[in-house]
Amino acid sequence: MSRTINRLAVALAFLCLGAGASSANWMGGFILERGDTAFLGNSVHAVVTLDYKVTSPNGARILVYPFENGSLVAGYSWGGSPTYPTGTTGTAGNYLTFTTGTHHMDSFRVRMIDPVTSTTLLDIYLPADYTFANNAVNEIAFSHSSPSWLLNGENLVIDFACQTDEAAGVRVSARPYSGGSLSPGYTASGVATVPMGSGTGQQWFRFNTGTHDVDAVRFQVWNSTLSTLLLEFFVPVDLHWGDHSIKNITLNPPFPECLAWGQNVTVEFDYATSNPAGCLAWAYGETEGNLILFPQTYSGSVALPVRGHLSRTFRMDAGEGQAAYVRLLMKDVTNTTNLLSVTIPADYHFGRHAIRDVVFTPASPAVLDLGEYVNLTYNYVTTEAGGVKIQPLPYTYEALSPRYGVNSSPVYPVGAGSGSGYLSILVAPASLVTRAGIHMYDSAWAGPLHSCWKPVNYTFGGTGGVTAAPDLPDPAAIPALALGQNFPNPFNPLTEIPVDLAAPAHVTVRVYDLRGRLVADIADGVLPEGRTVFSFDGSRLASGEYLYVARTPDGSRARRMVLLK
């Protein structure tokens, strides 16, 4: 970012201090309590909770509706809404349901309206994949998180709730799938019996020998005599069985995160091995191309028993680097043979400055009136002797958002501390903010010394659409390489991937699974200046999360996408 833009940002910060945020409404921090995907029985509530601010003179009501393909799904009922008084902030909850038949929705529409005039004040669409029917399975809980590598003979236990109107009840099974087919060689529990009405059930399966990869669990609901299939659906997982185990993996802090020299990433996991002598185990950061992050300090290993729980750390104490993956490595006690080696996608940036622990209020996604503030707090570390200034800026995809306002910054002293700020869109037309860049400068606004990027979804004015297709970036603002979010996402089986170039360049676009394995080559050649949109067909892949990566000789960009079949 040039110093010209830096000074413009500072000027706008002072100009917007008088913006009329006090007369603006917002809704944000939306939570779909059934998750993004659910199979619900009729009369089961699909609940949406959110935070809100109301400043309209008549107060406001908050309504929720089911939508599919842009149209209202008929036949629903909902919980109603009180009138939230003007001048209040708080948390609201609302629900919708269906009482009979089979209904599908692909989004929740959430509206804030004036209770007197019924005027829409704010409006947002939240992506969802919900089916309501007479027979349903939900509240699914797995005994092990994804990704996990389990020991042969170890059960994956699955608990669930079930609703049915079958007078004799139903039979429910959960079975492993790999590459679109039933996984060979598994051992499983018998089907669970659930009586008419509502009930709970449990299933388990395992593998006893060999090496097995499971990318989905197939659920089936049958009538009581197993003669009629009433419901079938798949839940994506990333689970593996073999002679060695690494499971229940957690990374702290969660990524993406910016870390200063000496700040650790802590990796915790359970491990087990069939090797009677035990093992050694490490966790460390890797860059793109599976290269060890350098220079890096990570926890060593002594001889370990055959099973246990480990906490491992890694960090950088000098230099600049990005850990795009975390490698977990298990070797025998002589340190000569690899027993198990797995990679977990990550995004940690290390350097002599850091901005981390960023909290936004309202939480993303959110829809706000023009002029309303998105407030943020953060912690920072710097070695800059004269102190630093820290400035948040809003971006629409790769370009600086137009007509924005931000706060001025004090000088933050050298060392570690905390700070705060805000960003806003001041005037029409409505704007979508997809990234927040929190930039650190020296006390004279030179730099930036460091930038922390956070993906967000804020719509100022108009109607918010979390599922909206990306707008074409301003050609004058296109960087050397920009990789857009695929649309639709989640997808089945087709999606589009936009790539933008400032000048013609040789580009490769590839798709990887979460283990870092190449699963598809989309492009390998010279692309023209501007936008090229690639169509990707995931019909040969299993349901789950994938990375797509665009590379040029000057750098690379990566994003995630979800295939749901």
Secondary structure, DSSP 8 states (H G I E B T S, - for coil): --HHHHHHHHHHHHHGGG--GGG--EEEEEEETT-SEEEEETT--EEEEEEEEE-STT-BEEEEEEEETTEE-TTEEE-----B-TTEEEEEEEEEEESSS-EEEEEEEEEEE-TTT--EEEEEEEEEEEEEESSEEEEEEESS-SSEEEETT--EEEEEEEEE--TT-EEEEEEEEETTEE-TTEEE---EEE-SEEEEEEEEEEE-SS-EEEEEEEEEEEETTS-SEEEEEEEEEEEEEESEEEEEEEEES-SSEEEETT--EEEEEEEEES-TT-BEEEEEEEETTTEE-SS-EE-----B-SEEEEEEEEE-SSS-EEEEEEEEEEE-TTS-SEEEEEEEEEEEEEESSEEEEEEEES-SSEEE-TT--EEEEEEEEE--TT-EEEEEEEEETTEE-SSEEE-----B-SEEEEEEEEEEE-SSS-EEEEEEEEEEEETTS---SEEEEEEEEEEESSEEETT-------GGG--SEEE---BSSSBSSEEEEEEEESS-EEEEEEEEETTS-EEEEEEEEEE-SEEEEEEEE-TTS-SEEEEEEEEETTEEEEEEEEE--
